[in-house]
């Protein structure tokens, strides 16, 4: 593939990943395989993808400014866990041998596909559970909530695909609040985890910066485009396409690992 072909592939992957993140989630399932296709080693491809997609998470956080009103204390308290988890996930990734990461990554892709697949079912179940809830909810300062934030944030900076589904489910089960406010909280904490991961990745020597910078720009543009198309494109159809693509990618990774 020519250099121009490389650039075109990265641009398309960035736009698609940013758009998918804005509409249904799971953009990593597009950007990561694209970088592998360029011949970038798995850990470096994942690190570069994490850096390149950070702008799509920033867009998700800023889009929920209204829902974040009055949650300043909650954001500050839970951001500590997001920082801890983000550092832990990034360090684990950077210390992972290429061979070990190559073995585990197909399972991560399938796990991400599973999270995306159960998202509609989980959303309906959580809505019914909240309507029927009789027991007192657990406060956001509970160790259970902090543990969930730390583990989710570690996964966010380690691989990240589908982490929004995971963290929102934890919040909806443990914290009594409007689901959109919890969604805004989730977006901020994922952004925090990704930013601290990106800072560590930036000094690791594992980032392919020309590709990462191209992803940063195109993913941001894709996120803007996706936010505009969100009302016109059926999220369930897009989610199904991403899941099928992810399963195919996982199969290819299993075959080559």
BANU-507540 format. One record per residue (C-alpha): residue in three letters; x, y, z. Coordinates in pm, 1 decimal. Layout:
BEGIN
<residuo:Ala c1:X c2:Y c3:Z>;
...
This chain:
BEGIN
<residuo:Unk c1:0.0 c2:0.0 c3:0.0>;
<residuo:Unk c1:133.0 c2:347.5 c3:-90.7>;
<residuo:Unk c1:190.4 c2:624.8 c3:160.3>;
<residuo:Unk c1:-114.4 c2:804.1 c3:18.6>;
<residuo:Unk c1:-311.1 c2:485.4 c3:70.2>;
<residuo:Unk c1:-200.0 c2:473.9 c3:434.5>;
<residuo:Unk c1:-314.8 c2:831.2 c3:489.8>;
<residuo:Unk c1:-649.7 c2:764.9 c3:323.8>;
<residuo:Unk c1:-709.7 c2:456.5 c3:538.9>;
<residuo:Unk c1:-629.2 c2:649.5 c3:857.9>;
<residuo:Unk c1:-855.2 c2:938.9 c3:756.7>;
<residuo:Unk c1:-1147.7 c2:711.2 c3:678.7>;
<residuo:Unk c1:-1093.7 c2:513.3 c3:1000.0>;
<residuo:Unk c1:-1076.6 c2:834.1 c3:1204.7>;
<residuo:Unk c1:-1396.8 c2:978.2 c3:1061.2>;
<residuo:Unk c1:-1583.2 c2:648.6 c3:1099.7>;
<residuo:Unk c1:-1453.1 c2:585.8 c3:1452.9>;
<residuo:Unk c1:-1543.5 c2:936.5 c3:1567.6>;
<residuo:Unk c1:-1888.9 c2:909.9 c3:1411.9>;
<residuo:Unk c1:-1952.3 c2:565.6 c3:1558.8>;
<residuo:Unk c1:-1846.7 c2:687.0 c3:1904.3>;
<residuo:Unk c1:-2093.3 c2:974.7 c3:1878.1>;
<residuo:Unk c1:-2386.7 c2:759.5 c3:1765.6>;
<residuo:Unk c1:-2348.6 c2:412.0 c3:1914.0>;
<residuo:Unk c1:-2002.2 c2:371.0 c3:2070.7>;
<residuo:Unk c1:-1728.5 c2:125.9 c3:1979.3>;
<residuo:Unk c1:-1510.7 c2:343.8 c3:1756.9>;
<residuo:Unk c1:-1199.1 c2:159.3 c3:1875.2>;
<residuo:Unk c1:-1326.1 c2:-145.9 c3:1686.7>;
<residuo:Unk c1:-1268.3 c2:53.7 c3:1367.6>;
<residuo:Unk c1:-951.2 c2:251.7 c3:1436.5>;
<residuo:Unk c1:-751.9 c2:-27.8 c3:1603.2>;
<residuo:Unk c1:-788.6 c2:-286.2 c3:1320.9>;
<residuo:Unk c1:-710.1 c2:-13.0 c3:1066.7>;
<residuo:Unk c1:-377.9 c2:57.7 c3:1237.0>;
<residuo:Unk c1:-301.7 c2:-313.4 c3:1257.2>;
<residuo:Unk c1:-363.3 c2:-330.4 c3:882.4>;
<residuo:Unk c1:-86.1 c2:-73.7 c3:836.7>;
<residuo:Unk c1:156.3 c2:-314.6 c3:1000.2>;
<residuo:Unk c1:181.7 c2:-129.8 c3:1331.4>;
<residuo:Unk c1:250.6 c2:-369.7 c3:1623.8>;
<residuo:Unk c1:-57.2 c2:-436.2 c3:1844.0>;
<residuo:Unk c1:45.0 c2:-239.1 c3:2154.2>;
<residuo:Unk c1:162.6 c2:59.8 c3:1948.6>;
<residuo:Unk c1:-154.7 c2:41.2 c3:1737.7>;
<residuo:Unk c1:-370.6 c2:43.3 c3:2049.1>;
<residuo:Unk c1:-172.9 c2:326.5 c3:2210.9>;
<residuo:Unk c1:-191.5 c2:533.2 c3:1892.5>;
<residuo:Unk c1:-563.4 c2:463.7 c3:1863.0>;
<residuo:Unk c1:-623.2 c2:569.5 c3:2224.5>;
<residuo:Unk c1:-440.1 c2:897.6 c3:2164.4>;
<residuo:Unk c1:-612.7 c2:959.6 c3:1831.3>;
<residuo:Unk c1:-967.5 c2:908.2 c3:1957.4>;
<residuo:Unk c1:-939.7 c2:1127.8 c3:2266.8>;
<residuo:Unk c1:-1109.8 c2:1415.9 c3:2082.7>;
<residuo:Unk c1:-1421.0 c2:1205.2 c3:2022.7>;
<residuo:Unk c1:-1451.8 c2:1151.5 c3:2400.4>;
<residuo:Unk c1:-1404.8 c2:1524.5 c3:2458.5>;
<residuo:Unk c1:-1698.6 c2:1594.1 c3:2229.2>;
<residuo:Unk c1:-1914.4 c2:1349.6 c3:2421.7>;
<residuo:Unk c1:-1832.0 c2:1521.0 c3:2750.8>;
<residuo:Unk c1:-1894.4 c2:1876.9 c3:2631.9>;
<residuo:Unk c1:-2221.8 c2:1772.9 c3:2471.7>;
<residuo:Unk c1:-2367.1 c2:1700.9 c3:2816.8>;
<residuo:Unk c1:-2287.2 c2:2034.7 c3:2984.1>;
<residuo:Unk c1:-2652.3 c2:2092.8 c3:3076.0>;
<residuo:Unk c1:-2688.3 c2:1751.3 c3:3241.2>;
<residuo:Unk c1:-2367.6 c2:1806.2 c3:3439.5>;
<residuo:Unk c1:-2509.6 c2:2113.7 c3:3613.3>;
<residuo:Unk c1:-2511.8 c2:2058.0 c3:3989.9>;
<residuo:Unk c1:-2282.4 c2:1753.1 c3:3970.0>;
<residuo:Unk c1:-1957.0 c2:1933.4 c3:4041.6>;
<residuo:Unk c1:-1895.5 c2:1759.5 c3:4374.0>;
<residuo:Unk c1:-1978.4 c2:1418.8 c3:4227.4>;
<residuo:Unk c1:-1744.0 c2:1475.4 c3:3933.6>;
<residuo:Unk c1:-1458.5 c2:1583.7 c3:4162.0>;
<residuo:Unk c1:-1500.5 c2:1285.9 c3:4396.8>;
<residuo:Unk c1:-1526.8 c2:1021.7 c3:4125.3>;
<residuo:Unk c1:-1254.0 c2:1176.5 c3:3908.0>;
<residuo:Unk c1:-1001.9 c2:1050.8 c3:4162.9>;
<residuo:Unk c1:-1099.1 c2:692.1 c3:4080.8>;
<residuo:Unk c1:-1095.3 c2:773.5 c3:3708.6>;
<residuo:Unk c1:-740.3 c2:907.0 c3:3741.8>;
<residuo:Unk c1:-624.1 c2:602.0 c3:3936.9>;
<residuo:Unk c1:-787.0 c2:360.9 c3:3694.2>;
<residuo:Unk c1:-663.2 c2:552.1 c3:3389.5>;
<residuo:Unk c1:-304.7 c2:539.6 c3:3514.7>;
<residuo:Unk c1:-332.6 c2:169.9 c3:3602.1>;
<residuo:Unk c1:-475.8 c2:72.4 c3:3263.4>;
<residuo:Unk c1:-216.2 c2:274.7 c3:3072.6>;
<residuo:Unk c1:74.7 c2:131.3 c3:3274.3>;
<residuo:Unk c1:-51.3 c2:-225.7 c3:3230.4>;
<residuo:Unk c1:-81.7 c2:-168.9 c3:2855.3>;
<residuo:Unk c1:265.2 c2:-18.7 c3:2822.5>;
<residuo:Unk c1:420.2 c2:-303.1 c3:3022.2>;
<residuo:Unk c1:238.4 c2:-571.6 c3:2820.5>;
<residuo:Unk c1:468.3 c2:-771.7 c3:2592.2>;
<residuo:Unk c1:358.6 c2:-762.8 c3:2229.0>;
<residuo:Unk c1:302.0 c2:-1138.0 c3:2227.3>;
<residuo:Unk c1:82.5 c2:-1132.8 c3:2537.2>;
<residuo:Unk c1:-124.7 c2:-839.4 c3:2411.5>;
<residuo:Unk c1:-165.6 c2:-1005.1 c3:2072.0>;
<residuo:Unk c1:-310.1 c2:-1311.9 c3:2249.0>;
<residuo:Unk c1:-552.3 c2:-1117.5 c3:2468.3>;
<residuo:Unk c1:-672.8 c2:-857.8 c3:2217.5>;
<residuo:Unk c1:-917.7 c2:-1085.5 c3:2026.2>;
<residuo:Unk c1:-1094.7 c2:-1151.3 c3:2357.2>;
<residuo:Unk c1:-1106.5 c2:-777.8 c3:2426.9>;
<residuo:Unk c1:-1263.8 c2:-720.8 c3:2085.5>;
<residuo:Unk c1:-1525.8 c2:-989.9 c3:2151.8>;
<residuo:Unk c1:-1591.9 c2:-845.1 c3:2499.7>;
<residuo:Unk c1:-1645.7 c2:-504.4 c3:2340.0>;
<residuo:Unk c1:-1884.7 c2:-656.4 c3:2087.2>;
<residuo:Unk c1:-2075.3 c2:-823.1 c3:2370.7>;
<residuo:Unk c1:-2108.3 c2:-492.6 c3:2557.6>;
<residuo:Unk c1:-2244.1 c2:-322.9 c3:2247.0>;
<residuo:Unk c1:-2480.9 c2:-613.6 c3:2177.3>;
<residuo:Unk c1:-2637.6 c2:-609.4 c3:2523.5>;
<residuo:Unk c1:-2662.6 c2:-230.1 c3:2540.2>;
<residuo:Unk c1:-3030.8 c2:-205.5 c3:2426.3>;
<residuo:Unk c1:-3135.9 c2:-494.3 c3:2652.0>;
<residuo:Unk c1:-2942.5 c2:-348.7 c3:2942.7>;
<residuo:Unk c1:-3094.3 c2:-3.6 c3:2890.5>;
<residuo:Unk c1:-3449.0 c2:-141.8 c3:2901.3>;
<residuo:Unk c1:-3373.2 c2:-354.9 c3:3206.5>;
<residuo:Unk c1:-3221.6 c2:-61.8 c3:3391.7>;
<residuo:Unk c1:-3522.8 c2:157.2 c3:3311.2>;
<residuo:Unk c1:-3763.5 c2:-103.8 c3:3450.9>;
<residuo:Unk c1:-3542.3 c2:-160.3 c3:3753.5>;
<residuo:Unk c1:-3534.3 c2:208.7 c3:3832.9>;
<residuo:Unk c1:-3913.4 c2:234.2 c3:3807.8>;
<residuo:Unk c1:-3961.5 c2:-61.9 c3:4042.5>;
<residuo:Unk c1:-3680.9 c2:24.8 c3:4284.6>;
<residuo:Unk c1:-3790.2 c2:10.5 c3:4645.4>;
<residuo:Unk c1:-3457.3 c2:-15.3 c3:4829.3>;
<residuo:Unk c1:-3253.4 c2:293.9 c3:4907.2>;
<residuo:Unk c1:-2994.1 c2:363.1 c3:4634.4>;
<residuo:Unk c1:-2623.4 c2:354.0 c3:4708.1>;
<residuo:Unk c1:-2460.1 c2:695.6 c3:4733.1>;
<residuo:Unk c1:-2187.8 c2:794.4 c3:4484.2>;
<residuo:Unk c1:-1932.2 c2:795.7 c3:4766.7>;
<residuo:Unk c1:-1984.1 c2:422.6 c3:4823.7>;
<residuo:Unk c1:-1677.2 c2:198.1 c3:4784.9>;
<residuo:Unk c1:-1878.1 c2:-3.6 c3:4531.1>;
<residuo:Unk c1:-1916.7 c2:299.8 c3:4306.1>;
<residuo:Unk c1:-1548.6 c2:394.9 c3:4340.4>;
<residuo:Unk c1:-1442.5 c2:39.0 c3:4261.4>;
<residuo:Unk c1:-1661.1 c2:36.6 c3:3951.6>;
<residuo:Unk c1:-1513.5 c2:368.1 c3:3836.2>;
<residuo:Unk c1:-1154.7 c2:250.9 c3:3890.5>;
<residuo:Unk c1:-1202.3 c2:-78.2 c3:3705.1>;
<residuo:Unk c1:-1395.6 c2:83.1 c3:3418.7>;
<residuo:Unk c1:-1136.8 c2:360.4 c3:3387.0>;
<residuo:Unk c1:-855.2 c2:106.1 c3:3377.9>;
<residuo:Unk c1:-1032.2 c2:-71.3 c3:3091.1>;
<residuo:Unk c1:-1094.4 c2:267.6 c3:2924.5>;
<residuo:Unk c1:-724.5 c2:349.5 c3:2899.7>;
<residuo:Unk c1:-620.0 c2:-11.7 c3:2832.3>;
<residuo:Unk c1:-854.5 c2:-73.8 c3:2536.6>;
<residuo:Unk c1:-1176.2 c2:116.8 c3:2587.7>;
<residuo:Unk c1:-1428.6 c2:-11.5 c3:2332.8>;
<residuo:Unk c1:-1770.8 c2:-40.2 c3:2498.3>;
<residuo:Unk c1:-1658.1 c2:111.9 c3:2828.4>;
<residuo:Unk c1:-1943.9 c2:363.3 c3:2818.7>;
<residuo:Unk c1:-2198.8 c2:82.4 c3:2836.0>;
<residuo:Unk c1:-2016.6 c2:-74.1 c3:3128.9>;
<residuo:Unk c1:-1980.9 c2:244.6 c3:3335.0>;
<residuo:Unk c1:-2334.4 c2:368.8 c3:3268.9>;
<residuo:Unk c1:-2473.3 c2:33.5 c3:3384.3>;
<residuo:Unk c1:-2274.4 c2:59.4 c3:3708.1>;
<residuo:Unk c1:-2406.0 c2:410.0 c3:3771.6>;
<residuo:Unk c1:-2765.4 c2:326.4 c3:3684.1>;
<residuo:Unk c1:-2763.5 c2:33.0 c3:3926.0>;
<residuo:Unk c1:-2588.1 c2:205.2 c3:4214.7>;
<residuo:Unk c1:-2677.6 c2:576.6 c3:4192.2>;
<residuo:Unk c1:-3030.1 c2:720.2 c3:4200.2>;
<residuo:Unk c1:-3046.3 c2:996.9 c3:3940.2>;
<residuo:Unk c1:-3179.1 c2:1079.7 c3:3595.2>;
<residuo:Unk c1:-3019.9 c2:852.6 c3:3333.9>;
<residuo:Unk c1:-2910.7 c2:1147.6 c3:3116.7>;
<residuo:Unk c1:-2733.2 c2:1310.8 c3:3411.7>;
<residuo:Unk c1:-2555.6 c2:981.0 c3:3476.2>;
<residuo:Unk c1:-2467.5 c2:963.2 c3:3106.6>;
<residuo:Unk c1:-2305.0 c2:1306.0 c3:3129.4>;
<residuo:Unk c1:-2113.3 c2:1196.8 c3:3439.9>;
<residuo:Unk c1:-1999.1 c2:882.0 c3:3261.3>;
<residuo:Unk c1:-1867.9 c2:1081.0 c3:2964.9>;
<residuo:Unk c1:-1661.7 c2:1312.6 c3:3185.8>;
<residuo:Unk c1:-1501.8 c2:1026.9 c3:3378.6>;
<residuo:Unk c1:-1415.6 c2:837.3 c3:3059.6>;
<residuo:Unk c1:-1257.4 c2:1156.4 c3:2925.8>;
<residuo:Unk c1:-1052.4 c2:1191.5 c3:3247.1>;
<residuo:Unk c1:-932.5 c2:830.0 c3:3222.9>;
<residuo:Unk c1:-839.2 c2:873.3 c3:2858.0>;
<residuo:Unk c1:-658.7 c2:1203.8 c3:2910.6>;
<residuo:Unk c1:-436.3 c2:1063.5 c3:3185.7>;
<residuo:Unk c1:-371.1 c2:761.5 c3:2965.0>;
<residuo:Unk c1:-279.4 c2:984.4 c3:2671.5>;
<residuo:Unk c1:-34.3 c2:1180.8 c3:2889.5>;
<residuo:Unk c1:145.2 c2:859.3 c3:2982.7>;
<residuo:Unk c1:132.7 c2:728.9 c3:2625.8>;
<residuo:Unk c1:278.8 c2:1055.2 c3:2494.7>;
<residuo:Unk c1:605.8 c2:990.7 c3:2680.8>;
<residuo:Unk c1:618.6 c2:617.8 c3:2614.2>;
<residuo:Unk c1:778.9 c2:626.9 c3:2271.6>;
<residuo:Unk c1:503.0 c2:392.5 c3:2146.5>;
<residuo:Unk c1:284.5 c2:652.0 c3:1971.6>;
<residuo:Unk c1:299.2 c2:685.5 c3:1593.5>;
<residuo:Unk c1:250.7 c2:1062.9 c3:1607.0>;
<residuo:Unk c1:176.9 c2:1140.4 c3:1239.0>;
<residuo:Unk c1:-101.9 c2:883.1 c3:1243.9>;
<residuo:Unk c1:-221.8 c2:986.1 c3:1592.2>;
<residuo:Unk c1:-246.4 c2:1352.9 c3:1491.6>;
<residuo:Unk c1:-436.1 c2:1259.7 c3:1177.6>;
<residuo:Unk c1:-677.3 c2:1053.3 c3:1386.9>;
<residuo:Unk c1:-721.6 c2:1338.6 c3:1634.4>;
<residuo:Unk c1:-840.8 c2:1569.9 c3:1358.1>;
<residuo:Unk c1:-1052.2 c2:1321.4 c3:1164.1>;
<residuo:Unk c1:-1209.7 c2:1164.1 c3:1474.6>;
<residuo:Unk c1:-1314.9 c2:1508.9 c3:1593.8>;
<residuo:Unk c1:-1470.8 c2:1578.4 c3:1254.7>;
<residuo:Unk c1:-1635.3 c2:1237.3 c3:1256.4>;
<residuo:Unk c1:-1773.4 c2:1305.8 c3:1603.7>;
<residuo:Unk c1:-1928.2 c2:1632.2 c3:1488.2>;
<residuo:Unk c1:-2075.3 c2:1461.1 c3:1183.6>;
<residuo:Unk c1:-2199.6 c2:1172.2 c3:1396.2>;
<residuo:Unk c1:-2370.7 c2:1404.0 c3:1644.0>;
<residuo:Unk c1:-2561.6 c2:1561.8 c3:1355.3>;
<residuo:Unk c1:-2652.6 c2:1225.7 c3:1204.3>;
<residuo:Unk c1:-2750.7 c2:1074.6 c3:1538.6>;
<residuo:Unk c1:-3114.0 c2:1176.4 c3:1490.3>;
<residuo:Unk c1:-3124.6 c2:1039.0 c3:1134.4>;
<residuo:Unk c1:-2920.0 c2:717.8 c3:1154.1>;
<residuo:Unk c1:-3065.9 c2:426.1 c3:1347.4>;
<residuo:Unk c1:-2822.3 c2:353.6 c3:1627.4>;
<residuo:Unk c1:-2927.2 c2:-12.5 c3:1641.8>;
<residuo:Unk c1:-2841.1 c2:-66.2 c3:1273.8>;
<residuo:Unk c1:-2502.7 c2:103.8 c3:1311.6>;
<residuo:Unk c1:-2436.7 c2:-90.8 c3:1631.6>;
<residuo:Unk c1:-2511.8 c2:-418.2 c3:1450.8>;
<residuo:Unk c1:-2271.2 c2:-328.9 c3:1169.5>;
<residuo:Unk c1:-1994.8 c2:-246.6 c3:1419.1>;
<residuo:Unk c1:-2057.7 c2:-571.7 c3:1609.2>;
<residuo:Unk c1:-2039.7 c2:-782.9 c3:1292.9>;
<residuo:Unk c1:-1722.7 c2:-602.5 c3:1188.7>;
<residuo:Unk c1:-1576.9 c2:-657.0 c3:1536.5>;
<residuo:Unk c1:-1651.7 c2:-1029.3 c3:1529.4>;
<residuo:Unk c1:-1483.9 c2:-1059.4 c3:1189.0>;
<residuo:Unk c1:-1180.8 c2:-870.0 c3:1320.9>;
<residuo:Unk c1:-1167.0 c2:-1094.1 c3:1628.9>;
<residuo:Unk c1:-1174.1 c2:-1401.0 c3:1405.1>;
<residuo:Unk c1:-888.2 c2:-1265.7 c3:1196.9>;
<residuo:Unk c1:-690.4 c2:-1185.3 c3:1512.7>;
<residuo:Unk c1:-747.6 c2:-1535.0 c3:1649.0>;
<residuo:Unk c1:-622.7 c2:-1678.3 c3:1321.2>;
<residuo:Unk c1:-300.8 c2:-1476.1 c3:1332.1>;
<residuo:Unk c1:-227.5 c2:-1482.7 c3:1707.7>;
